[in-house]
Amino acid sequence: MKLLNVKEKTLVNYGAVSSETAKEMVEGILRLSGSDYAFSTTGITGPHRNTK
């Protein structure tokens, strides 16, 4: 949140795995790096069992 300036409101409203969060992350990467291009990914890591 702090490094890339991802808003807490975005995480609360949309979650960590969302296009809204990814957009704020990439905007933060662009700002920090001064690059013309950047990308971000979101996801959940770790072992998961299908409980359905």
CHARMM internal coordinates of N, CA and C (Angstrom, degrees):
IC EDIT
DIST 1 N 1 CA 1.4439
DIST 1 CA 1 C 1.5238
ANGL 1 N 1 CA 1 C 110.76
DIST 1 C 2 N 1.3101
ANGL 1 CA 1 C 2 N 115.88
DIHE 1 N 1 CA 1 C 2 N -49.16
DIST 2 N 2 CA 1.4615
ANGL 1 C 2 N 2 CA 119.50
DIHE 1 CA 1 C 2 N 2 CA -174.00
DIST 2 CA 2 C 1.5231
ANGL 2 N 2 CA 2 C 112.21
DIHE 1 C 2 N 2 CA 2 C -71.33
DIST 2 C 3 N 1.3060
ANGL 2 CA 2 C 3 N 117.27
DIHE 2 N 2 CA 2 C 3 N -47.80
DIST 3 N 3 CA 1.4632
ANGL 2 C 3 N 3 CA 120.79
DIHE 2 CA 2 C 3 N 3 CA -174.94
DIST 3 CA 3 C 1.5271
ANGL 3 N 3 CA 3 C 111.80
DIHE 2 C 3 N 3 CA 3 C -64.05
DIST 3 C 4 N 1.3141
ANGL 3 CA 3 C 4 N 117.06
DIHE 3 N 3 CA 3 C 4 N -44.55
DIST 4 N 4 CA 1.4633
ANGL 3 C 4 N 4 CA 120.84
DIHE 3 CA 3 C 4 N 4 CA -175.40
DIST 4 CA 4 C 1.5247
ANGL 4 N 4 CA 4 C 113.04
DIHE 3 C 4 N 4 CA 4 C -100.01
DIST 4 C 5 N 1.3224
ANGL 4 CA 4 C 5 N 116.65
DIHE 4 N 4 CA 4 C 5 N 1.31
DIST 5 N 5 CA 1.4588
ANGL 4 C 5 N 5 CA 122.03
DIHE 4 CA 4 C 5 N 5 CA 179.20
DIST 5 CA 5 C 1.5290
ANGL 5 N 5 CA 5 C 112.75
DIHE 4 C 5 N 5 CA 5 C 61.20
DIST 5 C 6 N 1.3331
ANGL 5 CA 5 C 6 N 115.57
DIHE 5 N 5 CA 5 C 6 N 43.54
DIST 6 N 6 CA 1.4574
ANGL 5 C 6 N 6 CA 120.60
DIHE 5 CA 5 C 6 N 6 CA 173.29
DIST 6 CA 6 C 1.5323
ANGL 6 N 6 CA 6 C 106.71
DIHE 5 C 6 N 6 CA 6 C -83.13
DIST 6 C 7 N 1.3034
ANGL 6 CA 6 C 7 N 115.86
DIHE 6 N 6 CA 6 C 7 N 125.93
DIST 7 N 7 CA 1.4566
ANGL 6 C 7 N 7 CA 120.73
DIHE 6 CA 6 C 7 N 7 CA -175.29
DIST 7 CA 7 C 1.5320
ANGL 7 N 7 CA 7 C 111.43
DIHE 6 C 7 N 7 CA 7 C -73.29
DIST 7 C 8 N 1.3204
ANGL 7 CA 7 C 8 N 115.72
DIHE 7 N 7 CA 7 C 8 N 138.94
DIST 8 N 8 CA 1.4626
ANGL 7 C 8 N 8 CA 120.55
DIHE 7 CA 7 C 8 N 8 CA 176.37
DIST 8 CA 8 C 1.5253
ANGL 8 N 8 CA 8 C 110.23
DIHE 7 C 8 N 8 CA 8 C -58.56
DIST 8 C 9 N 1.3188
ANGL 8 CA 8 C 9 N 116.78
DIHE 8 N 8 CA 8 C 9 N -37.60
DIST 9 N 9 CA 1.4633
ANGL 8 C 9 N 9 CA 121.37
DIHE 8 CA 8 C 9 N 9 CA 179.57
DIST 9 CA 9 C 1.5254
ANGL 9 N 9 CA 9 C 111.17
DIHE 8 C 9 N 9 CA 9 C -59.60
DIST 9 C 10 N 1.3231
ANGL 9 CA 9 C 10 N 116.75
DIHE 9 N 9 CA 9 C 10 N -38.72
DIST 10 N 10 CA 1.4647
ANGL 9 C 10 N 10 CA 121.04
DIHE 9 CA 9 C 10 N 10 CA 178.38
DIST 10 CA 10 C 1.5248
ANGL 10 N 10 CA 10 C 110.22
DIHE 9 C 10 N 10 CA 10 C -64.09
DIST 10 C 11 N 1.3247
ANGL 10 CA 10 C 11 N 116.53
DIHE 10 N 10 CA 10 C 11 N -44.86
DIST 11 N 11 CA 1.4634
ANGL 10 C 11 N 11 CA 120.14
DIHE 10 CA 10 C 11 N 11 CA 179.95
DIST 11 CA 11 C 1.5248
ANGL 11 N 11 CA 11 C 111.78
DIHE 10 C 11 N 11 CA 11 C -65.11
DIST 11 C 12 N 1.3161
ANGL 11 CA 11 C 12 N 116.92
DIHE 11 N 11 CA 11 C 12 N -39.73
DIST 12 N 12 CA 1.4692
ANGL 11 C 12 N 12 CA 120.77
DIHE 11 CA 11 C 12 N 12 CA 180.00
DIST 12 CA 12 C 1.5314
ANGL 12 N 12 CA 12 C 110.25
DIHE 11 C 12 N 12 CA 12 C -68.12
DIST 12 C 13 N 1.3346
ANGL 12 CA 12 C 13 N 116.47
DIHE 12 N 12 CA 12 C 13 N -45.10
DIST 13 N 13 CA 1.4631
ANGL 12 C 13 N 13 CA 120.04
DIHE 12 CA 12 C 13 N 13 CA -175.10
DIST 13 CA 13 C 1.5223
ANGL 13 N 13 CA 13 C 113.63
DIHE 12 C 13 N 13 CA 13 C -76.86
DIST 13 C 14 N 1.3278
ANGL 13 CA 13 C 14 N 117.85
DIHE 13 N 13 CA 13 C 14 N -35.72
DIST 14 N 14 CA 1.4632
ANGL 13 C 14 N 14 CA 120.81
DIHE 13 CA 13 C 14 N 14 CA -173.04
DIST 14 CA 14 C 1.5192
ANGL 14 N 14 CA 14 C 114.26
DIHE 13 C 14 N 14 CA 14 C -117.01
DIST 14 C 15 N 1.3234
ANGL 14 CA 14 C 15 N 117.64
DIHE 14 N 14 CA 14 C 15 N -18.67
DIST 15 N 15 CA 1.4520
ANGL 14 C 15 N 15 CA 121.54
DIHE 14 CA 14 C 15 N 15 CA -179.17
DIST 15 CA 15 C 1.5144
ANGL 15 N 15 CA 15 C 112.03
DIHE 14 C 15 N 15 CA 15 C 89.86
DIST 15 C 16 N 1.3180
ANGL 15 CA 15 C 16 N 114.54
DIHE 15 N 15 CA 15 C 16 N 165.03
DIST 16 N 16 CA 1.4647
ANGL 15 C 16 N 16 CA 120.60
DIHE 15 CA 15 C 16 N 16 CA -178.43
DIST 16 CA 16 C 1.5207
ANGL 16 N 16 CA 16 C 111.79
DIHE 15 C 16 N 16 CA 16 C -69.33
DIST 16 C 17 N 1.3122
ANGL 16 CA 16 C 17 N 117.01
DIHE 16 N 16 CA 16 C 17 N -28.52
DIST 17 N 17 CA 1.4624
ANGL 16 C 17 N 17 CA 121.43
DIHE 16 CA 16 C 17 N 17 CA -179.44
DIST 17 CA 17 C 1.5312
ANGL 17 N 17 CA 17 C 107.79
DIHE 16 C 17 N 17 CA 17 C -103.05
DIST 17 C 18 N 1.3214
ANGL 17 CA 17 C 18 N 115.77
DIHE 17 N 17 CA 17 C 18 N 83.86
DIST 18 N 18 CA 1.4565
ANGL 17 C 18 N 18 CA 120.52
DIHE 17 CA 17 C 18 N 18 CA -179.28
DIST 18 CA 18 C 1.5201
ANGL 18 N 18 CA 18 C 109.44
DIHE 17 C 18 N 18 CA 18 C -155.30
DIST 18 C 19 N 1.3098
ANGL 18 CA 18 C 19 N 115.52
DIHE 18 N 18 CA 18 C 19 N 158.36
DIST 19 N 19 CA 1.4651
ANGL 18 C 19 N 19 CA 119.65
DIHE 18 CA 18 C 19 N 19 CA 177.84
DIST 19 CA 19 C 1.5231
ANGL 19 N 19 CA 19 C 111.00
DIHE 18 C 19 N 19 CA 19 C -67.40
DIST 19 C 20 N 1.3217
ANGL 19 CA 19 C 20 N 117.13
DIHE 19 N 19 CA 19 C 20 N -31.50
DIST 20 N 20 CA 1.4622
ANGL 19 C 20 N 20 CA 120.98
DIHE 19 CA 19 C 20 N 20 CA 178.38
DIST 20 CA 20 C 1.5297
ANGL 20 N 20 CA 20 C 111.20
DIHE 19 C 20 N 20 CA 20 C -63.51
DIST 20 C 21 N 1.3284
ANGL 20 CA 20 C 21 N 116.26
DIHE 20 N 20 CA 20 C 21 N -43.34
DIST 21 N 21 CA 1.4594
ANGL 20 C 21 N 21 CA 120.85
DIHE 20 CA 20 C 21 N 21 CA 178.33
DIST 21 CA 21 C 1.5219
ANGL 21 N 21 CA 21 C 110.50
DIHE 20 C 21 N 21 CA 21 C -67.64
DIST 21 C 22 N 1.3196
ANGL 21 CA 21 C 22 N 117.06
DIHE 21 N 21 CA 21 C 22 N -43.71
DIST 22 N 22 CA 1.4674
ANGL 21 C 22 N 22 CA 120.80
DIHE 21 CA 21 C 22 N 22 CA 178.93
DIST 22 CA 22 C 1.5220
ANGL 22 N 22 CA 22 C 110.73
DIHE 21 C 22 N 22 CA 22 C -60.15
DIST 22 C 23 N 1.3229
ANGL 22 CA 22 C 23 N 117.67
DIHE 22 N 22 CA 22 C 23 N -38.44
DIST 23 N 23 CA 1.4694
ANGL 22 C 23 N 23 CA 121.21
DIHE 22 CA 22 C 23 N 23 CA 179.38
DIST 23 CA 23 C 1.5261
ANGL 23 N 23 CA 23 C 110.65
DIHE 22 C 23 N 23 CA 23 C -63.96
DIST 23 C 24 N 1.3269
ANGL 23 CA 23 C 24 N 117.24
DIHE 23 N 23 CA 23 C 24 N -45.15
DIST 24 N 24 CA 1.4630
ANGL 23 C 24 N 24 CA 120.06
DIHE 23 CA 23 C 24 N 24 CA 179.12
DIST 24 CA 24 C 1.5282
ANGL 24 N 24 CA 24 C 110.87
DIHE 23 C 24 N 24 CA 24 C -66.23
DIST 24 C 25 N 1.3180
ANGL 24 CA 24 C 25 N 116.85
DIHE 24 N 24 CA 24 C 25 N -35.09
DIST 25 N 25 CA 1.4640
ANGL 24 C 25 N 25 CA 119.99
DIHE 24 CA 24 C 25 N 25 CA 177.40
DIST 25 CA 25 C 1.5218
ANGL 25 N 25 CA 25 C 110.98
DIHE 24 C 25 N 25 CA 25 C -63.74
DIST 25 C 26 N 1.3200
ANGL 25 CA 25 C 26 N 117.13
DIHE 25 N 25 CA 25 C 26 N -47.00
DIST 26 N 26 CA 1.4635
ANGL 25 C 26 N 26 CA 119.84
DIHE 25 CA 25 C 26 N 26 CA -177.64
DIST 26 CA 26 C 1.5243
ANGL 26 N 26 CA 26 C 110.90
DIHE 25 C 26 N 26 CA 26 C -67.46
DIST 26 C 27 N 1.3144
ANGL 26 CA 26 C 27 N 117.63
DIHE 26 N 26 CA 26 C 27 N -35.56
DIST 27 N 27 CA 1.4584
ANGL 26 C 27 N 27 CA 120.21
DIHE 26 CA 26 C 27 N 27 CA 175.69
DIST 27 CA 27 C 1.5279
ANGL 27 N 27 CA 27 C 110.58
DIHE 26 C 27 N 27 CA 27 C -62.29
DIST 27 C 28 N 1.3296
ANGL 27 CA 27 C 28 N 116.71
DIHE 27 N 27 CA 27 C 28 N -39.52
DIST 28 N 28 CA 1.4593
ANGL 27 C 28 N 28 CA 121.03
DIHE 27 CA 27 C 28 N 28 CA 177.11
DIST 28 CA 28 C 1.5162
ANGL 28 N 28 CA 28 C 112.47
DIHE 27 C 28 N 28 CA 28 C -66.22
DIST 28 C 29 N 1.3247
ANGL 28 CA 28 C 29 N 116.55
DIHE 28 N 28 CA 28 C 29 N -39.62
DIST 29 N 29 CA 1.4619
ANGL 28 C 29 N 29 CA 120.83
DIHE 28 CA 28 C 29 N 29 CA 178.17
DIST 29 CA 29 C 1.5223
ANGL 29 N 29 CA 29 C 110.06
DIHE 28 C 29 N 29 CA 29 C -63.92
DIST 29 C 30 N 1.3210
ANGL 29 CA 29 C 30 N 116.84
DIHE 29 N 29 CA 29 C 30 N -43.78
DIST 30 N 30 CA 1.4650
ANGL 29 C 30 N 30 CA 120.51
DIHE 29 CA 29 C 30 N 30 CA 178.58
DIST 30 CA 30 C 1.5256
ANGL 30 N 30 CA 30 C 111.29
DIHE 29 C 30 N 30 CA 30 C -61.52
DIST 30 C 31 N 1.3178
ANGL 30 CA 30 C 31 N 116.20
DIHE 30 N 30 CA 30 C 31 N -42.90
DIST 31 N 31 CA 1.4575
ANGL 30 C 31 N 31 CA 120.84
DIHE 30 CA 30 C 31 N 31 CA -179.52
DIST 31 CA 31 C 1.5240
ANGL 31 N 31 CA 31 C 110.68
DIHE 30 C 31 N 31 CA 31 C -63.32
DIST 31 C 32 N 1.3153
ANGL 31 CA 31 C 32 N 117.00
DIHE 31 N 31 CA 31 C 32 N -46.05
DIST 32 N 32 CA 1.4608
ANGL 31 C 32 N 32 CA 121.22
DIHE 31 CA 31 C 32 N 32 CA -177.64
DIST 32 CA 32 C 1.5290
ANGL 32 N 32 CA 32 C 112.95
DIHE 31 C 32 N 32 CA 32 C -68.88
DIST 32 C 33 N 1.3133
ANGL 32 CA 32 C 33 N 116.12
DIHE 32 N 32 CA 32 C 33 N -39.55
DIST 33 N 33 CA 1.4629
ANGL 32 C 33 N 33 CA 119.76
DIHE 32 CA 32 C 33 N 33 CA -172.02
DIST 33 CA 33 C 1.5231
ANGL 33 N 33 CA 33 C 113.58
DIHE 32 C 33 N 33 CA 33 C -88.74
DIST 33 C 34 N 1.3246
ANGL 33 CA 33 C 34 N 116.72
DIHE 33 N 33 CA 33 C 34 N -24.21
DIST 34 N 34 CA 1.4507
ANGL 33 C 34 N 34 CA 119.63
DIHE 33 CA 33 C 34 N 34 CA -174.66
DIST 34 CA 34 C 1.5163
ANGL 34 N 34 CA 34 C 112.56
DIHE 33 C 34 N 34 CA 34 C 72.36
DIST 34 C 35 N 1.3100
ANGL 34 CA 34 C 35 N 116.62
DIHE 34 N 34 CA 34 C 35 N 12.47
DIST 35 N 35 CA 1.4592
ANGL 34 C 35 N 35 CA 122.36
DIHE 34 CA 34 C 35 N 35 CA -178.43
DIST 35 CA 35 C 1.5281
ANGL 35 N 35 CA 35 C 110.72
DIHE 34 C 35 N 35 CA 35 C -79.21
DIST 35 C 36 N 1.3153
ANGL 35 CA 35 C 36 N 115.78
DIHE 35 N 35 CA 35 C 36 N 161.33
DIST 36 N 36 CA 1.4586
ANGL 35 C 36 N 36 CA 121.38
DIHE 35 CA 35 C 36 N 36 CA 174.41
DIST 36 CA 36 C 1.5235
ANGL 36 N 36 CA 36 C 111.69
DIHE 35 C 36 N 36 CA 36 C -84.93
DIST 36 C 37 N 1.3190
ANGL 36 CA 36 C 37 N 116.92
DIHE 36 N 36 CA 36 C 37 N -22.35
DIST 37 N 37 CA 1.4608
ANGL 36 C 37 N 37 CA 122.20
DIHE 36 CA 36 C 37 N 37 CA -176.57
DIST 37 CA 37 C 1.5168
ANGL 37 N 37 CA 37 C 110.36
DIHE 36 C 37 N 37 CA 37 C -133.38
DIST 37 C 38 N 1.3177
ANGL 37 CA 37 C 38 N 115.31
DIHE 37 N 37 CA 37 C 38 N 145.46
DIST 38 N 38 CA 1.4659
ANGL 37 C 38 N 38 CA 121.22
DIHE 37 CA 37 C 38 N 38 CA 175.78
DIST 38 CA 38 C 1.5163
ANGL 38 N 38 CA 38 C 108.17
DIHE 37 C 38 N 38 CA 38 C -158.50
DIST 38 C 39 N 1.3008
ANGL 38 CA 38 C 39 N 115.99
DIHE 38 N 38 CA 38 C 39 N 162.93
DIST 39 N 39 CA 1.4609
ANGL 38 C 39 N 39 CA 120.21
DIHE 38 CA 38 C 39 N 39 CA 174.00
DIST 39 CA 39 C 1.5122
ANGL 39 N 39 CA 39 C 108.77
DIHE 38 C 39 N 39 CA 39 C -142.92
DIST 39 C 40 N 1.3177
ANGL 39 CA 39 C 40 N 114.79
DIHE 39 N 39 CA 39 C 40 N 158.59
DIST 40 N 40 CA 1.4641
ANGL 39 C 40 N 40 CA 120.73
DIHE 39 CA 39 C 40 N 40 CA 175.80
DIST 40 CA 40 C 1.5192
ANGL 40 N 40 CA 40 C 107.95
DIHE 39 C 40 N 40 CA 40 C -139.12
DIST 40 C 41 N 1.3020
ANGL 40 CA 40 C 41 N 115.03
DIHE 40 N 40 CA 40 C 41 N 154.61
DIST 41 N 41 CA 1.4573
ANGL 40 C 41 N 41 CA 120.55
DIHE 40 CA 40 C 41 N 41 CA 176.27
DIST 41 CA 41 C 1.5180
ANGL 41 N 41 CA 41 C 108.54
DIHE 40 C 41 N 41 CA 41 C -131.93
DIST 41 C 42 N 1.2980
ANGL 41 CA 41 C 42 N 115.53
DIHE 41 N 41 CA 41 C 42 N 152.48
DIST 42 N 42 CA 1.4581
ANGL 41 C 42 N 42 CA 121.13
DIHE 41 CA 41 C 42 N 42 CA 173.78
DIST 42 CA 42 C 1.5148
ANGL 42 N 42 CA 42 C 107.52
DIHE 41 C 42 N 42 CA 42 C -128.97
DIST 42 C 43 N 1.2805
ANGL 42 CA 42 C 43 N 116.69
DIHE 42 N 42 CA 42 C 43 N 160.57
DIST 43 N 43 CA 1.4536
ANGL 42 C 43 N 43 CA 120.38
DIHE 42 CA 42 C 43 N 43 CA 178.50
DIST 43 CA 43 C 1.5024
ANGL 43 N 43 CA 43 C 111.03
DIHE 42 C 43 N 43 CA 43 C 169.68
DIST 43 C 44 N 1.2696
ANGL 43 CA 43 C 44 N 115.49
DIHE 43 N 43 CA 43 C 44 N 173.29
DIST 44 N 44 CA 1.4466
ANGL 43 C 44 N 44 CA 122.75
DIHE 43 CA 43 C 44 N 44 CA 178.12
DIST 44 CA 44 C 1.5160
ANGL 44 N 44 CA 44 C 107.02
DIHE 43 C 44 N 44 CA 44 C -113.20
DIST 44 C 45 N 1.3369
ANGL 44 CA 44 C 45 N 116.40
DIHE 44 N 44 CA 44 C 45 N 128.57
DIST 45 N 45 CA 1.4487
ANGL 44 C 45 N 45 CA 120.21
DIHE 44 CA 44 C 45 N 45 CA -178.69
DIST 45 CA 45 C 1.5199
ANGL 45 N 45 CA 45 C 110.82
DIHE 44 C 45 N 45 CA 45 C -106.87
DIST 45 C 46 N 1.2917
ANGL 45 CA 45 C 46 N 114.56
DIHE 45 N 45 CA 45 C 46 N 161.59
DIST 46 N 46 CA 1.4524
ANGL 45 C 46 N 46 CA 120.04
DIHE 45 CA 45 C 46 N 46 CA 175.97
DIST 46 CA 46 C 1.5042
ANGL 46 N 46 CA 46 C 111.67
DIHE 45 C 46 N 46 CA 46 C 110.30
DIST 46 C 47 N 1.3059
ANGL 46 CA 46 C 47 N 115.53
DIHE 46 N 46 CA 46 C 47 N 165.86
DIST 47 N 47 CA 1.4643
ANGL 46 C 47 N 47 CA 119.70
DIHE 46 CA 46 C 47 N 47 CA 178.93
DIST 47 CA 47 C 1.5262
ANGL 47 N 47 CA 47 C 110.87
DIHE 46 C 47 N 47 CA 47 C -71.24
DIST 47 C 48 N 1.3019
ANGL 47 CA 47 C 48 N 115.45
DIHE 47 N 47 CA 47 C 48 N 134.49
DIST 48 N 48 CA 1.4619
ANGL 47 C 48 N 48 CA 120.70
DIHE 47 CA 47 C 48 N 48 CA 178.25
DIST 48 CA 48 C 1.5206
ANGL 48 N 48 CA 48 C 109.06
DIHE 47 C 48 N 48 CA 48 C -130.57
DIST 48 C 49 N 1.2867
ANGL 48 CA 48 C 49 N 114.22
DIHE 48 N 48 CA 48 C 49 N 140.50
DIST 49 N 49 CA 1.4565
ANGL 48 C 49 N 49 CA 119.81
DIHE 48 CA 48 C 49 N 49 CA 175.35
DIST 49 CA 49 C 1.5095
ANGL 49 N 49 CA 49 C 109.20
DIHE 48 C 49 N 49 CA 49 C -104.05
DIST 49 C 50 N 1.2970
ANGL 49 CA 49 C 50 N 115.96
DIHE 49 N 49 CA 49 C 50 N 137.76
DIST 50 N 50 CA 1.4563
ANGL 49 C 50 N 50 CA 120.43
DIHE 49 CA 49 C 50 N 50 CA 174.47
DIST 50 CA 50 C 1.5182
ANGL 50 N 50 CA 50 C 106.84
DIHE 49 C 50 N 50 CA 50 C -75.90
DIST 50 C 51 N 1.3186
ANGL 50 CA 50 C 51 N 117.29
DIHE 50 N 50 CA 50 C 51 N 112.43
DIST 51 N 51 CA 1.4614
ANGL 50 C 51 N 51 CA 120.93
DIHE 50 CA 50 C 51 N 51 CA -176.38
DIST 51 CA 51 C 1.5103
ANGL 51 N 51 CA 51 C 112.69
DIHE 50 C 51 N 51 CA 51 C -98.65
DIST 51 C 52 N 1.3135
ANGL 51 CA 51 C 52 N 117.07
DIHE 51 N 51 CA 51 C 52 N 9.43
DIST 52 N 52 CA 1.4733
ANGL 51 C 52 N 52 CA 119.81
DIHE 51 CA 51 C 52 N 52 CA 179.92
DIST 52 CA 52 C 1.4858
ANGL 52 N 52 CA 52 C 111.37
DIHE 51 C 52 N 52 CA 52 C -83.19
END
COOR INIT
IC SEED 1 N 1 CA 1 C
IC BUILD
